[in-house]
Amino acid sequence: MLTILGFVMIATFLVLIMMKKMSPMAALVLIPALFCILVGQGAHLGDYVLKGIGDLAPTAAMLMFAIIYFGVMIDVGLFDPIVRGILKFCKADPVRVVVGTALLAAIVSLDGDGSTTFMITVSALYPLYKRLKMSLVVMTGVAATANGVMNTLPWGGPTARAATALKLDAGDIFVPMIPALAVGLVAVFALAYVLGRRERKRLGVLTLGDTRLVTGTADEKETEQVLVGAGAGGTGGTGTGARLGAGGAGTDADAEADADRDAATGADDDDGLQVLDPERATLRPKLYWFNAALTIALLTLLILQVMPIPVLFLLGAALALTVNFPHMKDQKARVAAHAENVLNVSGMVFAAAVFTGVLTGTGMVEHMARWLVSGIPDALGPHMGLVTGILSIPLTYFMSNDGFYFGIVPILAEAGAAHGVAPIEIARASLVGQALHMSSPLVPAVYVLVGMAKVEFGDHTKFTVKWAALTSLVVLCAGVLFGIL
């Protein structure tokens, strides 16, 4: 019964948020609470929720101060050169923009933290996607999938968990998997290229004219940025122009098309276009190298795991605020400016604690996992590496990494050992599903991604799941072909 109710609870949650019948926060709280009562354990709901909150509290603290830290770095102009460089590389070509998204997300993922990756990627690329009227779910989907592949780095979490659970060396797990993971990363770039071509066909071949942004003065507001398009698919010989910025006005048809496109992508022209405003009052050009050194030092300490990540971001945020904005009034203003993101993300994390707390506390997740494992035919015993890789795709989506690696992987390893399959092979195969895992509703970092990109979680899920699952299957197939699994 617990097995069935567990699957029904997860299915109910996914259906409701993808159909937009409930907000993710409400669904994460109310659905598990209802199912906790249905299984007859309503009296223990409080204990389960508090246990879940206790487990996720450090993550919530990390996200809270990480958002403030990177928000301050955006305010003071640390990432402006990155955005300008991407603008120069992309040249308003949707293909280059989407491929650049995958590249930036993959590079930043080297720090091993998904939240950091998403904050930097969205901060750098959100204005460009907005300006070109590109689909924001393309950005979130590509960034999440690229980060999922890179999340397998030994310091990223899954590999370390697998090594700990099976008492193996993380290097022995990860290094042989590099070829398969490299193929997975190539698949992400191929996906980015295909999605970019799709966006190019929808929008036409675009070119950016004046790259200056509208600022506050009257003279500057007369400066327009002209976006020239060749029409959908680049056909027709004569392009249509769409003016962005104050004072810019296209035809009624253009305006209606822009409004429809904004509705489809979750974009609006009232925000996101001032990120690179060269005259904004929060810029600190004299402190640029200090802020760059502080960020590099913070990420280095994070990778080296010198201190817990929440503590590092707490110290970093306090130092960044104090040095860049020494006056208390300015510090309060910067915190207030990012309060919405902090509240949304932290709230989602604590709401997710209800979901994970009930899943774990009621025993649903354990029954679901054992049911899946028990359903493996004996004939597949010698192929437990392949079986583990396949199971890792749905299981890491519906479960936390802790639950999967500490609860399920040891069971799979025992089943494999009975058929002569080495635990190291099971550990490597368990990494396959990470491309999909990063879009799981149980991953706090995904709420940073969709929150900063202003994308509905349901829209992100509907768009990303199929591509991320396909990427995981590519990694699995590559592992089999290379003889790794």
Disulfide bonds with the S-S distance in Angstrom:
none
